[in-house]
Amino acid sequence: MGSVAGTDSHTASGYVGAAIVGSSITLSFKDFTAEGEALEAFLTINGNMTKRPMALGLLPATSGAFDLSVPEGTDISLFNTVVICPVGSEDPVATASVP
């Protein structure tokens, strides 16, 4: 599992793991906590939000455990970092490596 870390002055923690079953890919967040009320996640290449970020949608919670589905047909091997941002912003509050 990859570790979640806060960016700049933001605090975040937890773990992210990827599960691939057939053509279905799920990112599982465990022991997750991050600052903010409405957060969304993106799959990225090295955390770069200008280079083909893949939107994963709103986080269902800012703490605890939950899963996010990766869009069908995504080649997850192209992406190595999850970036978490407030809705409508590209300024991350947290990142995590995708194992």
Secondary structure, 3 states (H helix, E strand, C coil): CEEEEECCCCCEEEEEEEEEECCEEEEEEEEEEECCCCEEEEEEECCECCCCCEEEEECCCCEEEEEEEECCCCCHHHCCEEEEEECCCCCCCEEEECC
